[in-house]
Amino acid sequence: MKIQKPTKYTISLSFEEIRLPPFEDILIIGKKCPHGKIGLSRSFELLVPNEFEVFEVNDSIVGAVFINRRILKKLDKDKIVEVLKEKVFPFSSESEILKVDFKLKLFYESIEGKF
């Protein structure tokens, strides 16, 4: 018995552009993450040189935090890490990498002076 090939095909296709690395704001690295802080640092320097800064963290679960430099221009690293320790670190595990979308808006109450 010979099997016939289909004479008609249906194809669904979709695609989209991606950016490397596949995150924009902050990456949290667990202490026992298989990729490690050094390996990720090297790959980021190849993919997006000088876009992220790496900070070691004194925490029982989290080993390091990668923060986009554009965020660091607006807010101090210690304030960012403080927020992450309180709101994100409790949900982290030692062997994972967490992507954090960190949206920051700055507000001024009043600006006085001669313009």
Biopython code that builds the backbone (N, CA, C, O; Angstrom):
import numpy as np
from Bio.PDB.StructureBuilder import StructureBuilder

atoms = [
    (1, "MET", "N", (0.838, -1.176, 0.000)),
    (1, "MET", "CA", (0.000, 0.000, 0.000)),
    (1, "MET", "C", (0.885, 1.242, 0.000)),
    (1, "MET", "O", (1.778, 1.377, 0.837)),
    (2, "LYS", "N", (0.638, 2.125, -0.920)),
    (2, "LYS", "CA", (1.414, 3.336, -1.046)),
    (2, "LYS", "C", (0.631, 4.493, -0.425)),
    (2, "LYS", "O", (-0.559, 4.666, -0.688)),
    (3, "ILE", "N", (1.344, 5.306, 0.430)),
    (3, "ILE", "CA", (0.704, 6.439, 1.092)),
    (3, "ILE", "C", (0.798, 7.653, 0.187)),
    (3, "ILE", "O", (1.871, 7.990, -0.314)),
    (4, "GLN", "N", (-0.334, 8.302, -0.015)),
    (4, "GLN", "CA", (-0.357, 9.495, -0.861)),
    (4, "GLN", "C", (0.074, 10.731, -0.077)),
    (4, "GLN", "O", (-0.236, 10.871, 1.106)),
    (5, "LYS", "N", (0.776, 11.603, -0.737)),
    (5, "LYS", "CA", (1.148, 12.876, -0.128)),
    (5, "LYS", "C", (-0.044, 13.807, -0.214)),
    (5, "LYS", "O", (-0.818, 13.746, -1.170)),
    (6, "PRO", "N", (-0.199, 14.685, 0.798)),
    (6, "PRO", "CA", (-1.324, 15.625, 0.746)),
    (6, "PRO", "C", (-1.169, 16.601, -0.419)),
    (6, "PRO", "O", (-0.056, 16.962, -0.800)),
    (7, "THR", "N", (-2.270, 17.006, -0.958)),
    (7, "THR", "CA", (-2.244, 17.963, -2.070)),
    (7, "THR", "C", (-2.498, 19.387, -1.593)),
    (7, "THR", "O", (-2.382, 20.336, -2.369)),
    (8, "LYS", "N", (-2.841, 19.536, -0.325)),
    (8, "LYS", "CA", (-3.163, 20.843, 0.221)),
    (8, "LYS", "C", (-2.502, 20.991, 1.586)),
    (8, "LYS", "O", (-2.455, 20.032, 2.356)),
    (9, "TYR", "N", (-1.994, 22.176, 1.892)),
    (9, "TYR", "CA", (-1.368, 22.443, 3.176)),
    (9, "TYR", "C", (-2.018, 23.666, 3.808)),
    (9, "TYR", "O", (-2.482, 24.562, 3.103)),
    (10, "THR", "N", (-2.050, 23.703, 5.129)),
    (10, "THR", "CA", (-2.448, 24.897, 5.874)),
    (10, "THR", "C", (-1.296, 25.231, 6.802)),
    (10, "THR", "O", (-0.829, 24.387, 7.567)),
    (11, "ILE", "N", (-0.849, 26.463, 6.722)),
    (11, "ILE", "CA", (0.271, 26.893, 7.548)),
    (11, "ILE", "C", (-0.134, 28.141, 8.314)),
    (11, "ILE", "O", (-0.651, 29.096, 7.734)),
    (12, "SER", "N", (0.102, 28.127, 9.610)),
    (12, "SER", "CA", (-0.050, 29.332, 10.422)),
    (12, "SER", "C", (1.356, 29.775, 10.788)),
    (12, "SER", "O", (2.174, 28.968, 11.229)),
    (13, "LEU", "N", (1.629, 31.045, 10.607)),
    (13, "LEU", "CA", (2.978, 31.542, 10.816)),
    (13, "LEU", "C", (2.915, 32.890, 11.508)),
    (13, "LEU", "O", (2.132, 33.761, 11.128)),
    (14, "SER", "N", (3.746, 33.054, 12.529)),
    (14, "SER", "CA", (3.878, 34.369, 13.156)),
    (14, "SER", "C", (5.318, 34.531, 13.610)),
    (14, "SER", "O", (6.007, 33.552, 13.898)),
    (15, "PHE", "N", (5.760, 35.768, 13.669)),
    (15, "PHE", "CA", (7.106, 36.037, 14.149)),
    (15, "PHE", "C", (7.169, 37.471, 14.640)),
    (15, "PHE", "O", (6.343, 38.309, 14.279)),
    (16, "GLU", "N", (8.159, 37.732, 15.466)),
    (16, "GLU", "CA", (8.351, 39.075, 15.976)),
    (16, "GLU", "C", (9.824, 39.308, 16.250)),
    (16, "GLU", "O", (10.598, 38.367, 16.428)),
    (17, "GLU", "N", (10.191, 40.553, 16.279)),
    (17, "GLU", "CA", (11.570, 40.925, 16.547)),
    (17, "GLU", "C", (11.857, 40.747, 18.032)),
    (17, "GLU", "O", (11.005, 41.041, 18.870)),
    (18, "ILE", "N", (13.047, 40.270, 18.359)),
    (18, "ILE", "CA", (13.456, 40.201, 19.754)),
    (18, "ILE", "C", (14.697, 41.053, 19.937)),
    (18, "ILE", "O", (15.434, 41.326, 18.990)),
    (19, "ARG", "N", (14.910, 41.465, 21.170)),
    (19, "ARG", "CA", (16.114, 42.214, 21.504)),
    (19, "ARG", "C", (16.970, 41.361, 22.406)),
    (19, "ARG", "O", (16.461, 40.555, 23.184)),
    (20, "LEU", "N", (18.262, 41.538, 22.303)),
    (20, "LEU", "CA", (19.172, 40.824, 23.174)),
    (20, "LEU", "C", (19.855, 41.822, 24.086)),
    (20, "LEU", "O", (20.309, 42.866, 23.618)),
    (21, "PRO", "N", (19.939, 41.541, 25.337)),
    (21, "PRO", "CA", (19.362, 40.397, 26.024)),
    (21, "PRO", "C", (17.839, 40.507, 26.080)),
    (21, "PRO", "O", (17.280, 41.579, 25.848)),
    (22, "PRO", "N", (17.178, 39.406, 26.386)),
    (22, "PRO", "CA", (15.707, 39.398, 26.351)),
    (22, "PRO", "C", (15.050, 40.037, 27.580)),
    (22, "PRO", "O", (13.980, 39.603, 28.007)),
    (23, "PHE", "N", (15.670, 41.038, 28.132)),
    (23, "PHE", "CA", (15.069, 41.828, 29.201)),
    (23, "PHE", "C", (15.624, 43.232, 29.103)),
    (23, "PHE", "O", (16.638, 43.449, 28.439)),
    (24, "GLU", "N", (14.983, 44.188, 29.750)),
    (24, "GLU", "CA", (15.385, 45.576, 29.589)),
    (24, "GLU", "C", (15.829, 46.244, 30.881)),
    (24, "GLU", "O", (16.666, 47.145, 30.844)),
    (25, "ASP", "N", (15.293, 45.828, 32.020)),
    (25, "ASP", "CA", (15.484, 46.606, 33.238)),
    (25, "ASP", "C", (16.456, 45.969, 34.235)),
    (25, "ASP", "O", (17.579, 46.444, 34.403)),
    (26, "ILE", "N", (16.022, 44.903, 34.887)),
    (26, "ILE", "CA", (16.810, 44.309, 35.972)),
    (26, "ILE", "C", (16.755, 42.790, 35.883)),
    (26, "ILE", "O", (15.727, 42.210, 35.535)),
    (27, "LEU", "N", (17.875, 42.160, 36.201)),
    (27, "LEU", "CA", (17.968, 40.704, 36.257)),
    (27, "LEU", "C", (18.525, 40.327, 37.623)),
    (27, "LEU", "O", (19.546, 40.862, 38.054)),
    (28, "ILE", "N", (17.852, 39.406, 38.299)),
    (28, "ILE", "CA", (18.287, 38.948, 39.619)),
    (28, "ILE", "C", (18.836, 37.533, 39.465)),
    (28, "ILE", "O", (18.161, 36.654, 38.930)),
    (29, "ILE", "N", (20.064, 37.318, 39.936)),
    (29, "ILE", "CA", (20.758, 36.041, 39.777)),
    (29, "ILE", "C", (20.838, 35.331, 41.129)),
    (29, "ILE", "O", (21.379, 35.879, 42.090)),
    (30, "GLY", "N", (20.299, 34.110, 41.200)),
    (30, "GLY", "CA", (20.396, 33.318, 42.418)),
    (30, "GLY", "C", (21.830, 32.886, 42.684)),
    (30, "GLY", "O", (22.635, 32.772, 41.759)),
    (31, "LYS", "N", (22.147, 32.644, 43.960)),
    (31, "LYS", "CA", (23.521, 32.276, 44.344)),
    (31, "LYS", "C", (24.005, 31.004, 43.670)),
    (31, "LYS", "O", (25.200, 30.866, 43.407)),
    (32, "LYS", "N", (23.104, 30.073, 43.384)),
    (32, "LYS", "CA", (23.496, 28.799, 42.779)),
    (32, "LYS", "C", (23.004, 28.674, 41.338)),
    (32, "LYS", "O", (22.792, 27.569, 40.839)),
    (33, "CYS", "N", (22.827, 29.805, 40.684)),
    (33, "CYS", "CA", (22.386, 29.817, 39.286)),
    (33, "CYS", "C", (23.456, 29.155, 38.423)),
    (33, "CYS", "O", (24.629, 29.509, 38.542)),
    (34, "PRO", "N", (23.095, 28.210, 37.559)),
    (34, "PRO", "CA", (24.090, 27.507, 36.753)),
    (34, "PRO", "C", (24.871, 28.411, 35.795)),
    (34, "PRO", "O", (25.998, 28.081, 35.427)),
    (35, "HIS", "N", (24.297, 29.534, 35.389)),
    (35, "HIS", "CA", (24.981, 30.424, 34.450)),
    (35, "HIS", "C", (26.022, 31.291, 35.148)),
    (35, "HIS", "O", (27.068, 31.593, 34.574)),
    (36, "GLY", "N", (25.745, 31.680, 36.351)),
    (36, "GLY", "CA", (26.687, 32.443, 37.143)),
    (36, "GLY", "C", (26.825, 33.889, 36.728)),
    (36, "GLY", "O", (26.568, 34.261, 35.584)),
    (37, "LYS", "N", (27.237, 34.693, 37.688)),
    (37, "LYS", "CA", (27.400, 36.133, 37.486)),
    (37, "LYS", "C", (28.475, 36.439, 36.450)),
    (37, "LYS", "O", (28.286, 37.315, 35.606)),
    (38, "ILE", "N", (29.588, 35.736, 36.501)),
    (38, "ILE", "CA", (30.690, 36.002, 35.575)),
    (38, "ILE", "C", (30.315, 35.633, 34.145)),
    (38, "ILE", "O", (30.582, 36.395, 33.216)),
    (39, "GLY", "N", (29.697, 34.468, 33.964)),
    (39, "GLY", "CA", (29.285, 34.046, 32.627)),
    (39, "GLY", "C", (28.269, 34.992, 32.017)),
    (39, "GLY", "O", (28.367, 35.341, 30.840)),
    (40, "LEU", "N", (27.298, 35.408, 32.810)),
    (40, "LEU", "CA", (26.297, 36.352, 32.306)),
    (40, "LEU", "C", (26.925, 37.712, 32.011)),
    (40, "LEU", "O", (26.569, 38.361, 31.027)),
    (41, "SER", "N", (27.846, 38.139, 32.850)),
    (41, "SER", "CA", (28.525, 39.421, 32.613)),
    (41, "SER", "C", (29.260, 39.407, 31.282)),
    (41, "SER", "O", (29.183, 40.365, 30.512)),
    (42, "ARG", "N", (29.962, 38.334, 31.016)),
    (42, "ARG", "CA", (30.710, 38.235, 29.759)),
    (42, "ARG", "C", (29.779, 38.221, 28.551)),
    (42, "ARG", "O", (30.056, 38.872, 27.543)),
    (43, "SER", "N", (28.685, 37.487, 28.648)),
    (43, "SER", "CA", (27.773, 37.438, 27.505)),
    (43, "SER", "C", (27.100, 38.795, 27.280)),
    (43, "SER", "O", (26.869, 39.181, 26.134)),
    (44, "PHE", "N", (26.785, 39.517, 28.345)),
    (44, "PHE", "CA", (26.191, 40.845, 28.192)),
    (44, "PHE", "C", (27.179, 41.816, 27.572)),
    (44, "PHE", "O", (26.787, 42.667, 26.774)),
    (45, "GLU", "N", (28.441, 41.706, 27.919)),
    (45, "GLU", "CA", (29.444, 42.601, 27.332)),
    (45, "GLU", "C", (29.569, 42.368, 25.831)),
    (45, "GLU", "O", (29.898, 43.288, 25.082)),
    (46, "LEU", "N", (29.307, 41.146, 25.394)),
    (46, "LEU", "CA", (29.322, 40.869, 23.957)),
    (46, "LEU", "C", (28.033, 41.336, 23.277)),
    (46, "LEU", "O", (28.069, 41.890, 22.179)),
    (47, "LEU", "N", (26.897, 41.108, 23.937)),
    (47, "LEU", "CA", (25.601, 41.433, 23.342)),
    (47, "LEU", "C", (25.251, 42.916, 23.431)),
    (47, "LEU", "O", (24.843, 43.529, 22.445)),
    (48, "VAL", "N", (25.414, 43.479, 24.619)),
    (48, "VAL", "CA", (25.040, 44.875, 24.865)),
    (48, "VAL", "C", (26.101, 45.544, 25.737)),
    (48, "VAL", "O", (25.881, 45.748, 26.931)),
    (49, "PRO", "N", (27.231, 45.883, 25.160)),
    (49, "PRO", "CA", (28.327, 46.447, 25.957)),
    (49, "PRO", "C", (27.923, 47.729, 26.687)),
    (49, "PRO", "O", (27.280, 48.612, 26.119)),
    (50, "ASN", "N", (28.311, 47.806, 27.940)),
    (50, "ASN", "CA", (28.111, 48.991, 28.788)),
    (50, "ASN", "C", (26.655, 49.377, 29.023)),
    (50, "ASN", "O", (26.375, 50.527, 29.362)),
    (51, "GLU", "N", (25.733, 48.451, 28.851)),
    (51, "GLU", "CA", (24.328, 48.792, 29.087)),
    (51, "GLU", "C", (23.873, 48.416, 30.499)),
    (51, "GLU", "O", (22.943, 49.024, 31.029)),
    (52, "PHE", "N", (24.519, 47.420, 31.111)),
    (52, "PHE", "CA", (24.130, 46.962, 32.442)),
    (52, "PHE", "C", (25.310, 47.027, 33.399)),
    (52, "PHE", "O", (26.466, 46.850, 33.015)),
    (53, "GLU", "N", (24.976, 47.290, 34.664)),
    (53, "GLU", "CA", (25.982, 47.265, 35.705)),
    (53, "GLU", "C", (25.628, 46.121, 36.652)),
    (53, "GLU", "O", (24.457, 45.893, 36.957)),
    (54, "VAL", "N", (26.653, 45.405, 37.113)),
    (54, "VAL", "CA", (26.450, 44.243, 37.975)),
    (54, "VAL", "C", (26.820, 44.602, 39.406)),
    (54, "VAL", "O", (27.849, 45.228, 39.661)),
    (55, "PHE", "N", (25.956, 44.190, 40.339)),
    (55, "PHE", "CA", (26.207, 44.430, 41.756)),
    (55, "PHE", "C", (26.063, 43.119, 42.519)),
    (55, "PHE", "O", (25.055, 42.425, 42.384)),
    (56, "GLU", "N", (27.076, 42.777, 43.326)),
    (56, "GLU", "CA", (26.948, 41.635, 44.222)),
    (56, "GLU", "C", (26.040, 42.049, 45.363)),
    (56, "GLU", "O", (26.041, 43.204, 45.789)),
    (57, "VAL", "N", (25.257, 41.081, 45.857)),
    (57, "VAL", "CA", (24.277, 41.370, 46.895)),
    (57, "VAL", "C", (24.554, 40.472, 48.094)),
    (57, "VAL", "O", (24.832, 39.282, 47.942)),
    (58, "ASN", "N", (24.474, 41.048, 49.270)),
    (58, "ASN", "CA", (24.648, 40.281, 50.500)),
    (58, "ASN", "C", (23.288, 39.724, 50.923)),
    (58, "ASN", "O", (22.555, 40.348, 51.691)),
    (59, "ASP", "N", (22.969, 38.538, 50.405)),
    (59, "ASP", "CA", (21.673, 37.913, 50.655)),
    (59, "ASP", "C", (21.873, 36.402, 50.679)),
    (59, "ASP", "O", (22.791, 35.891, 50.038)),
    (60, "SER", "N", (21.033, 35.689, 51.403)),
    (60, "SER", "CA", (21.184, 34.234, 51.500)),
    (60, "SER", "C", (20.772, 33.506, 50.223)),
    (60, "SER", "O", (21.210, 32.378, 50.000)),
    (61, "ILE", "N", (19.941, 34.120, 49.380)),
    (61, "ILE", "CA", (19.438, 33.468, 48.168)),
    (61, "ILE", "C", (19.987, 34.107, 46.896)),
    (61, "ILE", "O", (20.378, 33.401, 45.966)),
    (62, "VAL", "N", (20.017, 35.426, 46.850)),
    (62, "VAL", "CA", (20.422, 36.161, 45.655)),
    (62, "VAL", "C", (21.916, 36.476, 45.718)),
    (62, "VAL", "O", (22.432, 36.903, 46.751)),
    (63, "GLY", "N", (22.604, 36.257, 44.585)),
    (63, "GLY", "CA", (24.035, 36.519, 44.526)),
    (63, "GLY", "C", (24.393, 37.831, 43.874)),
    (63, "GLY", "O", (25.347, 38.492, 44.283)),
    (64, "ALA", "N", (23.622, 38.226, 42.842)),
    (64, "ALA", "CA", (23.954, 39.448, 42.102)),
    (64, "ALA", "C", (22.711, 40.017, 41.428)),
    (64, "ALA", "O", (21.706, 39.333, 41.233)),
    (65, "VAL", "N", (22.820, 41.291, 41.082)),
    (65, "VAL", "CA", (21.740, 41.996, 40.393)),
    (65, "VAL", "C", (22.355, 42.750, 39.222)),
    (65, "VAL", "O", (23.341, 43.468, 39.389)),
    (66, "PHE", "N", (21.772, 42.585, 38.032)),
    (66, "PHE", "CA", (22.153, 43.357, 36.847)),
    (66, "PHE", "C", (21.123, 44.473, 36.697)),
    (66, "PHE", "O", (19.923, 44.208, 36.624)),
    (67, "ILE", "N", (21.591, 45.720, 36.650)),
    (67, "ILE", "CA", (20.680, 46.855, 36.540)),
    (67, "ILE", "C", (21.054, 47.679, 35.307)),
    (67, "ILE", "O", (22.222, 48.003, 35.093)),
    (68, "ASN", "N", (20.066, 48.002, 34.522)),
    (68, "ASN", "CA", (20.279, 48.825, 33.335)),
    (68, "ASN", "C", (20.783, 50.202, 33.767)),
    (68, "ASN", "O", (20.248, 50.802, 34.700)),
    (69, "ARG", "N", (21.807, 50.693, 33.088)),
    (69, "ARG", "CA", (22.426, 51.969, 33.460)),
    (69, "ARG", "C", (21.475, 53.156, 33.314)),
    (69, "ARG", "O", (21.644, 54.162, 34.003)),
    (70, "ARG", "N", (20.491, 53.060, 32.442)),
    (70, "ARG", "CA", (19.550, 54.178, 32.296)),
    (70, "ARG", "C", (18.721, 54.356, 33.568)),
    (70, "ARG", "O", (18.325, 55.475, 33.894)),
    (71, "ILE", "N", (18.456, 53.258, 34.291)),
    (71, "ILE", "CA", (17.742, 53.346, 35.565)),
    (71, "ILE", "C", (18.659, 53.952, 36.626)),
    (71, "ILE", "O", (18.223, 54.750, 37.456)),
    (72, "LEU", "N", (19.928, 53.566, 36.589)),
    (72, "LEU", "CA", (20.886, 54.080, 37.574)),
    (72, "LEU", "C", (21.134, 55.580, 37.429)),
    (72, "LEU", "O", (21.584, 56.227, 38.374)),
    (73, "LYS", "N", (20.848, 56.132, 36.261)),
    (73, "LYS", "CA", (20.973, 57.583, 36.076)),
    (73, "LYS", "C", (19.875, 58.328, 36.824)),
    (73, "LYS", "O", (20.017, 59.512, 37.132)),
    (74, "LYS", "N", (18.776, 57.630, 37.114)),
    (74, "LYS", "CA", (17.625, 58.273, 37.739)),
    (74, "LYS", "C", (17.493, 57.969, 39.230)),
    (74, "LYS", "O", (16.938, 58.768, 39.985)),
    (75, "LEU", "N", (18.006, 56.809, 39.650)),
    (75, "LEU", "CA", (17.821, 56.378, 41.037)),
    (75, "LEU", "C", (19.071, 55.655, 41.522)),
    (75, "LEU", "O", (19.676, 54.886, 40.776)),
    (76, "ASP", "N", (19.450, 55.897, 42.748)),
    (76, "ASP", "CA", (20.641, 55.314, 43.351)),
    (76, "ASP", "C", (20.530, 53.791, 43.467)),
    (76, "ASP", "O", (19.459, 53.254, 43.755)),
    (77, "LYS", "N", (21.639, 53.115, 43.242)),
    (77, "LYS", "CA", (21.697, 51.650, 43.300)),
    (77, "LYS", "C", (21.191, 51.111, 44.632)),
    (77, "LYS", "O", (20.466, 50.117, 44.661)),
    (78, "ASP", "N", (21.564, 51.754, 45.734)),
    (78, "ASP", "CA", (21.156, 51.259, 47.053)),
    (78, "ASP", "C", (19.641, 51.306, 47.230)),
    (78, "ASP", "O", (19.064, 50.410, 47.848)),
    (79, "LYS", "N", (19.000, 52.326, 46.702)),
    (79, "LYS", "CA", (17.530, 52.425, 46.781)),
    (79, "LYS", "C", (16.874, 51.309, 45.956)),
    (79, "LYS", "O", (15.895, 50.700, 46.385)),
    (80, "ILE", "N", (17.428, 51.055, 44.773)),
    (80, "ILE", "CA", (16.883, 50.012, 43.906)),
    (80, "ILE", "C", (17.006, 48.650, 44.580)),
    (80, "ILE", "O", (16.043, 47.885, 44.624)),
    (81, "VAL", "N", (18.188, 48.351, 45.102)),
    (81, "VAL", "CA", (18.416, 47.056, 45.756)),
    (81, "VAL", "C", (17.530, 46.923, 46.992)),
    (81, "VAL", "O", (17.037, 45.834, 47.283)),
    (82, "GLU", "N", (17.325, 48.006, 47.711)),
    (82, "GLU", "CA", (16.450, 47.999, 48.890)),
    (82, "GLU", "C", (15.023, 47.582, 48.500)),
    (82, "GLU", "O", (14.408, 46.751, 49.169)),
    (83, "VAL", "N", (14.509, 48.165, 47.416)),
    (83, "VAL", "CA", (13.164, 47.815, 46.938)),
    (83, "VAL", "C", (13.128, 46.349, 46.510)),
    (83, "VAL", "O", (12.181, 45.632, 46.835)),
    (84, "LEU", "N", (14.149, 45.900, 45.785)),
    (84, "LEU", "CA", (14.201, 44.516, 45.327)),
    (84, "LEU", "C", (14.265, 43.543, 46.497)),
    (84, "LEU", "O", (13.596, 42.510, 46.482)),
    (85, "LYS", "N", (15.069, 43.866, 47.515)),
    (85, "LYS", "CA", (15.183, 42.986, 48.695)),
    (85, "LYS", "C", (13.833, 42.816, 49.381)),
    (85, "LYS", "O", (13.485, 41.723, 49.828)),
    (86, "GLU", "N", (13.090, 43.889, 49.456)),
    (86, "GLU", "CA", (11.804, 43.838, 50.145)),
    (86, "GLU", "C", (10.705, 43.182, 49.308)),
    (86, "GLU", "O", (9.907, 42.402, 49.828)),
    (87, "LYS", "N", (10.666, 43.500, 48.007)),
    (87, "LYS", "CA", (9.529, 43.093, 47.185)),
    (87, "LYS", "C", (9.772, 41.880, 46.277)),
    (87, "LYS", "O", (8.822, 41.182, 45.921)),
    (88, "VAL", "N", (11.032, 41.621, 45.898)),
    (88, "VAL", "CA", (11.287, 40.571, 44.905)),
    (88, "VAL", "C", (12.099, 39.399, 45.470)),
    (88, "VAL", "O", (11.779, 38.241, 45.201)),
    (89, "PHE", "N", (13.135, 39.689, 46.243)),
    (89, "PHE", "CA", (14.009, 38.625, 46.750)),
    (89, "PHE", "C", (13.243, 37.508, 47.476)),
    (89, "PHE", "O", (13.611, 36.342, 47.335)),
    (90, "PRO", "N", (12.186, 37.824, 48.250)),
    (90, "PRO", "CA", (11.460, 36.744, 48.932)),
    (90, "PRO", "C", (10.835, 35.712, 47.984)),
    (90, "PRO", "O", (10.512, 34.600, 48.403)),
    (91, "PHE", "N", (10.668, 36.073, 46.727)),
    (91, "PHE", "CA", (10.073, 35.166, 45.746)),
    (91, "PHE", "C", (11.123, 34.497, 44.857)),
    (91, "PHE", "O", (10.776, 33.785, 43.915)),
    (92, "SER", "N", (12.392, 34.722, 45.153)),
    (92, "SER", "CA", (13.489, 34.170, 44.362)),
    (92, "SER", "C", (13.926, 32.831, 44.932)),
    (92, "SER", "O", (13.678, 32.517, 46.096)),
    (93, "SER", "N", (14.585, 32.047, 44.080)),
    (93, "SER", "CA", (15.227, 30.824, 44.561)),
    (93, "SER", "C", (16.696, 30.871, 44.164)),
    (93, "SER", "O", (17.075, 31.627, 43.269)),
    (94, "GLU", "N", (17.516, 30.072, 44.819)),
    (94, "GLU", "CA", (18.964, 30.115, 44.629)),
    (94, "GLU", "C", (19.423, 29.753, 43.222)),
    (94, "GLU", "O", (20.486, 30.195, 42.786)),
    (95, "SER", "N", (18.638, 28.959, 42.509)),
    (95, "SER", "CA", (19.101, 28.443, 41.218)),
    (95, "SER", "C", (18.456, 29.124, 40.011)),
    (95, "SER", "O", (18.653, 28.679, 38.880)),
    (96, "GLU", "N", (17.697, 30.183, 40.227)),
    (96, "GLU", "CA", (17.001, 30.791, 39.098)),
    (96, "GLU", "C", (17.470, 32.208, 38.791)),
    (96, "GLU", "O", (18.168, 32.852, 39.574)),
    (97, "ILE", "N", (17.057, 32.652, 37.631)),
    (97, "ILE", "CA", (17.273, 34.023, 37.197)),
    (97, "ILE", "C", (15.895, 34.661, 37.072)),
    (97, "ILE", "O", (15.013, 34.120, 36.405)),
    (98, "LEU", "N", (15.712, 35.805, 37.710)),
    (98, "LEU", "CA", (14.440, 36.513, 37.615)),
    (98, "LEU", "C", (14.599, 37.779, 36.787)),
    (98, "LEU", "O", (15.530, 38.557, 36.993)),
    (99, "LYS", "N", (13.694, 37.974, 35.863)),
    (99, "LYS", "CA", (13.624, 39.200, 35.068)),
    (99, "LYS", "C", (12.660, 40.142, 35.772)),
    (99, "LYS", "O", (11.533, 39.758, 36.086)),
    (100, "VAL", "N", (13.096, 41.370, 36.022)),
    (100, "VAL", "CA", (12.252, 42.344, 36.713)),
    (100, "VAL", "C", (12.008, 43.534, 35.792)),
    (100, "VAL", "O", (12.951, 44.168, 35.321)),
    (101, "ASP", "N", (10.742, 43.831, 35.542)),
    (101, "ASP", "CA", (10.376, 45.045, 34.814)),
    (101, "ASP", "C", (10.253, 46.155, 35.864)),
    (101, "ASP", "O", (9.371, 46.118, 36.722)),
    (102, "PHE", "N", (11.126, 47.110, 35.783)),
    (102, "PHE", "CA", (11.238, 48.168, 36.788)),
    (102, "PHE", "C", (10.903, 49.492, 36.120)),
    (102, "PHE", "O", (11.767, 50.131, 35.520)),
    (103, "LYS", "N", (9.661, 49.895, 36.225)),
    (103, "LYS", "CA", (9.221, 51.148, 35.601)),
    (103, "LYS", "C", (9.329, 52.264, 36.634)),
    (103, "LYS", "O", (8.793, 52.161, 37.737)),
    (104, "LEU", "N", (10.017, 53.311, 36.266)),
    (104, "LEU", "CA", (10.291, 54.407, 37.181)),
    (104, "LEU", "C", (9.758, 55.706, 36.600)),
    (104, "LEU", "O", (10.064, 56.055, 35.460)),
    (105, "LYS", "N", (8.960, 56.420, 37.384)),
    (105, "LYS", "CA", (8.474, 57.741, 36.990)),
    (105, "LYS", "C", (8.960, 58.729, 38.031)),
    (105, "LYS", "O", (8.906, 58.460, 39.231)),
    (106, "LEU", "N", (9.427, 59.853, 37.574)),
    (106, "LEU", "CA", (9.886, 60.902, 38.481)),
    (106, "LEU", "C", (8.865, 62.035, 38.478)),
    (106, "LEU", "O", (8.371, 62.432, 37.423)),
    (107, "PHE", "N", (8.551, 62.556, 39.675)),
    (107, "PHE", "CA", (7.595, 63.644, 39.810)),
    (107, "PHE", "C", (8.233, 64.779, 40.603)),
    (107, "PHE", "O", (8.950, 64.545, 41.576)),
    (108, "TYR", "N", (7.966, 65.993, 40.180)),
    (108, "TYR", "CA", (8.368, 67.175, 40.928)),
    (108, "TYR", "C", (7.088, 67.845, 41.404)),
    (108, "TYR", "O", (6.139, 67.993, 40.634)),
    (109, "GLU", "N", (7.057, 68.257, 42.686)),
    (109, "GLU", "CA", (5.854, 68.891, 43.205)),
    (109, "GLU", "C", (5.715, 70.321, 42.713)),
    (109, "GLU", "O", (4.658, 70.723, 42.226)),
    (110, "SER", "N", (6.772, 71.072, 42.843)),
    (110, "SER", "CA", (6.724, 72.446, 42.307)),
    (110, "SER", "C", (8.127, 72.877, 41.935)),
    (110, "SER", "O", (9.105, 72.545, 42.605)),
    (111, "ILE", "N", (8.194, 73.610, 40.869)),
    (111, "ILE", "CA", (9.477, 74.118, 40.406)),
    (111, "ILE", "C", (9.334, 75.633, 40.328)),
    (111, "ILE", "O", (8.481, 76.163, 39.616)),
    (112, "GLU", "N", (10.176, 76.297, 41.067)),
    (112, "GLU", "CA", (10.105, 77.752, 41.081)),
    (112, "GLU", "C", (11.388, 78.325, 40.528)),
    (112, "GLU", "O", (12.445, 77.699, 40.611)),
    (113, "GLY", "N", (11.298, 79.499, 39.970)),
    (113, "GLY", "CA", (12.491, 80.154, 39.459)),
    (113, "GLY", "C", (12.163, 80.930, 38.206)),
    (113, "GLY", "O", (11.019, 80.985, 37.757)),
    (114, "LYS", "N", (13.194, 81.524, 37.661)),
    (114, "LYS", "CA", (13.043, 82.279, 36.436)),
    (114, "LYS", "C", (13.324, 81.372, 35.255)),
    (114, "LYS", "O", (14.350, 80.694, 35.208)),
    (115, "PHE", "N", (12.423, 81.366, 34.322)),
    (115, "PHE", "CA", (12.591, 80.499, 33.143)),
    (115, "PHE", "C", (12.741, 81.316, 31.907)),
    (115, "PHE", "O", (12.893, 80.765, 30.817)),
]
sb = StructureBuilder()
sb.init_structure("model")
sb.init_model(0)
sb.init_chain("A")
sb.init_seg("    ")
for serial, (resi, resn, name, xyz) in enumerate(atoms, 1):
    if name == "N":
        sb.init_residue(resn, " ", resi, " ")
    sb.init_atom(name, np.array(xyz, "f"), 0.0, 1.0, " ", f" {name:<3s}", serial, name[0])
structure = sb.get_structure()
